[in-house]
Amino acid sequence: MRAVLLAALLLAPAASARWIPFDAFRFQPVDEAERDGDFHGFRVKLSRVVEERDEKSLPAFLSEGVLSSLTEKSKRGKAAFLHEWRLDNNRARESELWDALRDTLRLGGSFEDGDFLAPYVYSRWPERFPHLDYYAVTTKTAAVHKEANENSRVIETLRQEIVGRFDELPNPKGWRAVRTSTGLTGYVRAEDTRSPLGWRAVFRKEKGEWKLRLFASGDWEAHERLE
């Protein structure tokens, strides 16, 4: 399954303004963490560290070979990870890692080949939807506004479903231009949506203990380096 996903990512064309109609697809959250008591406990503790922005405790949750990106120049190891996220200086609490990892952990995930992949938007993404061309609505309801403004007219309400990226409209800060399965175009709040290529984590049990093996975004062209 993962090999198929990698091939799809590498071969997928860039998103374009050409619209291809699609059927409505409810994409409800999945969280299998409780299937493994050890992992569930690990995630609870890690979530607490992230909420408290506790840079001193974080390294204990990282794999010795942790990766923070999927480029050919990416370096393995805790020191490289901490440096990449600016956690090795006196401004560690301001690192962008805390918000990115917190949001990822909150969106569940699933097990695959012994690893836990998060969030569910990545681990359970329906492969018939090209990864570059669609978003998942992760909130129970999300208003589609005519303009990128909370006060503009609501033209549709989405409910945890797949929505198309629409490049003919600009994307002001905090908003995403989309086209729904009904064919309407408008804006949804960026925080209500998630791309399958957004931040995601791979957790793996190493020497009997769960560790964060990778936290990155973008294409998975280097995913095989985890093996």
Secondary structure in CASP SS format (residue, H / E / C, confidence):
PFRMAT SS
TARGET T0000
AUTHOR 0000-0000-0000
METHOD secondary structure of the structure
MODEL  1
M C 1.00
R H 1.00
A H 1.00
V H 1.00
L H 1.00
L H 1.00
A H 1.00
A H 1.00
L H 1.00
L H 1.00
L H 1.00
A C 1.00
P C 1.00
A C 1.00
A C 1.00
S C 1.00
A C 1.00
R C 1.00
W C 1.00
I C 1.00
P C 1.00
F C 1.00
D C 1.00
A C 1.00
F C 1.00
R E 1.00
F C 1.00
Q C 1.00
P C 1.00
V C 1.00
D E 1.00
E C 1.00
A H 1.00
E H 1.00
R H 1.00
D C 1.00
G H 1.00
D H 1.00
F H 1.00
H H 1.00
G H 1.00
F H 1.00
R H 1.00
V H 1.00
K H 1.00
L H 1.00
S H 1.00
R H 1.00
V H 1.00
V H 1.00
E H 1.00
E C 1.00
R C 1.00
D C 1.00
E C 1.00
K C 1.00
S C 1.00
L H 1.00
P H 1.00
A H 1.00
F H 1.00
L E 1.00
S E 1.00
E E 1.00
G E 1.00
V E 1.00
L E 1.00
S C 1.00
S C 1.00
L C 1.00
T C 1.00
E C 1.00
K C 1.00
S C 1.00
K C 1.00
R C 1.00
G C 1.00
K H 1.00
A H 1.00
A H 1.00
F H 1.00
L H 1.00
H H 1.00
E H 1.00
W C 1.00
R C 1.00
L C 1.00
D C 1.00
N C 1.00
N C 1.00
R C 1.00
A H 1.00
R H 1.00
E H 1.00
S C 1.00
E C 1.00
L H 1.00
W H 1.00
D H 1.00
A H 1.00
L H 1.00
R H 1.00
D H 1.00
T H 1.00
L H 1.00
R H 1.00
L C 1.00
G C 1.00
G E 1.00
S E 1.00
F E 1.00
E E 1.00
D C 1.00
G C 1.00
D E 1.00
F E 1.00
L E 1.00
A E 1.00
P C 1.00
Y H 1.00
V H 1.00
Y H 1.00
S H 1.00
R C 1.00
W C 1.00
P C 1.00
E C 1.00
R C 1.00
F C 1.00
P C 1.00
H C 1.00
L C 1.00
D C 1.00
Y E 1.00
Y E 1.00
A E 1.00
V E 1.00
T C 1.00
T C 1.00
K C 1.00
T C 1.00
A E 1.00
A E 1.00
V E 1.00
H E 1.00
K C 1.00
E C 1.00
A C 1.00
N C 1.00
E C 1.00
N C 1.00
S C 1.00
R C 1.00
V E 1.00
I E 1.00
E E 1.00
T E 1.00
L E 1.00
R C 1.00
Q C 1.00
E E 1.00
I E 1.00
V E 1.00
G E 1.00
R E 1.00
F C 1.00
D C 1.00
E C 1.00
L C 1.00
P C 1.00
N C 1.00
P C 1.00
K C 1.00
G C 1.00
W E 1.00
R E 1.00
A E 1.00
V E 1.00
R E 1.00
T C 1.00
S C 1.00
T C 1.00
G C 1.00
L C 1.00
T E 1.00
G E 1.00
Y E 1.00
V E 1.00
R E 1.00
A H 1.00
E H 1.00
D H 1.00
T E 1.00
R E 1.00
S C 1.00
P C 1.00
L C 1.00
G C 1.00
W C 1.00
R E 1.00
A E 1.00
V E 1.00
F E 1.00
R E 1.00
K E 1.00
E E 1.00
K C 1.00
G C 1.00
E E 1.00
W E 1.00
K E 1.00
L E 1.00
R E 1.00
L E 1.00
F E 1.00
A E 1.00
S C 1.00
G C 1.00
D C 1.00
W C 1.00
E C 1.00
A C 1.00
H H 1.00
E H 1.00
R H 1.00
L H 1.00
E C 1.00
END
